[in-house]
Amino acid sequence: MIEVIRIFSHEERRMKSSYDSDYRNYLNNWPSDLQHSCASKIGNRLLLLKKLKSDLKFDKSIGLILISEGKKEDKSYVFTYPKNQKILNLGLLKIKRTEDSLFEIHVVSSKKISSLEIASPERFGHKVAEIKPNKTIRYRTNHKYDTWGMRRGERSFEEEDFVIQHLGSVDEIDFSMDKKKEVKVTVDKLIDERKILK
């Protein structure tokens, strides 16, 4: 059996002048829109886009498939990991297998977000939640920066929002999807670690 985790991510950075209430309302509500995914699970079968077949190699060592769907760029990525893989490092997130079908979601220290800028407020790496089969969690965080590229001195805000789904296990992979499938997301647990930033 191969376990499947899907992450819908929405990461966006705005200058202070456009960080207004309309924008924050849009951020609050994005998961309630239909999402588009390169994968669909039906029973014990995982359907993937046909065009991914040449990029992915499956063998008996595979124990986990990670599907990453980026909201901002509308991009999809599929990664495979061996059965004995314990930790997945995914930028801000770290997914740690604790036992069969049970994973912990961790975030890394804010000091590791960028080597060029210092994020505020400073946050330490920590465990966010556990995720079990057929459950969905949403994790939200934010940071502010006082520099960004050539715009020194103008404050910017970064919002990071992840919907993480443990889709359960499959034993068959089928590359039969012609186009992305619309997905309605239902969140079982929200972890909101955003701060009021000015």
C-alpha positions in Angstrom: 0.0 0.0 0.0 1.1 3.6 -0.8 0.0 6.5 1.4 -1.0 9.7 -0.3 -0.8 13.2 1.1 -1.9 16.3 -0.8 -1.1 19.9 0.1 -2.8 22.9 -1.3 -0.6 25.9 -0.6 -1.3 29.6 -1.0 1.7 31.8 -0.2 1.6 35.5 -1.1 3.6 38.6 -0.3 2.2 42.1 -0.5 3.6 45.6 0.2 2.0 47.4 3.1 0.0 49.7 0.8 -2.0 46.8 -0.7 -2.4 44.8 2.5 -6.0 45.9 3.0 -9.2 44.4 4.4 -10.4 43.2 0.9 -7.1 41.3 0.4 -7.3 39.7 3.9 -10.9 38.6 3.3 -9.8 37.0 0.1 -7.1 35.1 2.0 -9.5 34.0 4.6 -11.9 32.5 2.1 -9.7 30.9 -0.6 -10.1 27.2 0.6 -13.9 27.5 0.2 -13.4 28.0 -3.5 -13.1 24.8 -5.7 -9.5 23.8 -5.9 -7.9 22.1 -8.9 -5.8 19.0 -8.5 -3.7 16.8 -10.7 -4.9 13.8 -8.7 -8.1 12.1 -7.6 -8.4 9.1 -5.3 -11.2 6.6 -6.0 -11.3 3.6 -3.6 -7.8 2.1 -3.5 -6.8 3.7 -6.9 -5.0 7.1 -7.4 -5.7 8.8 -10.7 -3.1 11.2 -12.0 -2.7 13.4 -15.0 -1.6 11.6 -18.1 1.3 14.0 -18.7 2.9 13.1 -15.4 3.5 9.5 -16.5 6.8 10.2 -18.1 8.1 12.1 -15.0 7.2 9.5 -12.3 8.8 6.2 -11.8 7.0 3.7 -9.4 8.5 0.5 -7.9 7.9 -1.6 -4.8 10.1 0.7 -2.7 7.5 3.6 -2.9 5.6 4.1 0.4 4.4 7.7 0.1 3.2 10.0 -2.7 3.1 13.7 -1.9 1.0 15.9 -4.2 1.7 19.7 -4.0 -0.8 22.1 -5.5 0.2 25.8 -5.6 -2.7 28.2 -5.7 -0.8 31.3 -6.8 1.1 29.7 -9.7 -1.5 27.0 -10.4 1.2 24.5 -10.5 1.2 20.8 -9.5 4.1 18.6 -8.4 4.1 14.9 -7.5 6.9 13.4 -5.4 7.5 9.8 -4.4 9.3 8.6 -1.3 10.4 5.2 -0.1 8.6 3.3 2.6 11.4 4.0 5.2 11.4 7.8 4.6 10.7 9.3 8.0 11.0 13.1 7.4 9.9 15.2 4.4 11.4 18.8 4.2 9.0 21.0 2.3 10.2 24.6 2.7 8.4 26.0 5.7 6.8 22.7 6.5 8.3 19.4 7.7 6.2 16.2 7.6 7.4 13.5 10.0 6.1 9.9 10.0 5.6 8.7 13.5 4.0 5.4 12.7 2.0 3.7 9.9 -0.6 6.2 8.5 0.2 8.8 11.2 2.2 11.9 10.5 3.1 15.0 12.4 3.2 18.4 10.7 6.0 20.7 11.9 7.1 24.2 10.9 10.7 25.3 10.7 12.2 28.3 12.6 11.5 31.7 11.0 15.3 32.1 10.9 15.5 29.5 8.2 12.9 31.1 5.9 15.3 33.4 4.1 19.0 33.9 4.2 18.6 37.5 2.9 15.9 38.9 5.2 14.9 38.6 8.8 11.3 37.6 9.2 9.3 39.1 12.1 7.9 38.0 14.5 10.6 35.4 15.2 9.1 31.9 15.5 10.8 28.7 16.6 10.4 25.4 14.9 7.6 23.4 16.5 4.9 20.7 15.9 1.7 22.0 14.5 -0.6 19.0 14.4 -1.0 15.3 13.7 -2.7 14.1 10.6 -4.4 10.8 10.1 -6.0 9.1 7.1 -9.0 10.9 5.5 -8.4 14.0 7.6 -7.7 17.6 6.5 -5.9 20.3 8.4 -5.4 24.0 7.5 -2.3 25.8 8.8 -1.9 29.5 8.6 1.0 31.8 9.5 2.3 35.2 8.6 5.5 37.4 8.7 6.5 40.9 8.0 9.7 42.2 6.5 11.2 45.7 6.3 13.1 45.0 3.1 12.3 43.3 -0.1 14.7 43.3 -3.0 15.2 46.9 -4.2 12.4 48.3 -2.0 14.5 48.9 1.1 12.5 50.5 3.9 9.1 49.6 2.6 7.4 47.0 4.8 5.9 43.9 3.2 3.7 41.1 4.6 3.8 37.4 3.7 0.8 35.2 4.3 1.4 31.4 4.2 -1.6 29.1 4.2 -1.6 25.3 3.7 -4.4 22.8 3.4 -3.0 19.4 4.1 -4.9 16.2 3.3 -4.1 12.7 4.2 -6.0 10.9 1.4 -5.3 7.4 2.9 -3.7 4.5 1.0 -3.8 3.2 -2.5 -2.4 0.1 -4.2 -2.9 1.2 -7.8 -1.7 4.2 -9.8 -3.6 5.1 -13.0 -2.5 7.9 -15.3 -5.9 8.5 -17.0 -6.8 12.1 -16.1 -6.9 14.4 -19.1 -7.2 17.6 -17.0 -7.2 18.7 -13.5 -10.2 17.8 -11.3 -12.1 20.2 -9.2 -11.9 19.5 -5.5 -14.1 20.7 -2.7 -12.1 21.1 0.5 -13.6 20.4 3.9 -11.2 21.3 6.7 -11.4 19.2 9.9 -9.0 21.3 12.0 -7.7 24.8 11.6 -4.4 25.9 13.2 -4.1 29.6 12.9 -0.8 31.0 14.2 -1.0 34.4 12.5 -0.1 37.5 14.4 -1.6 41.0 14.0 1.1 42.7 12.0 1.4 46.5 11.4 
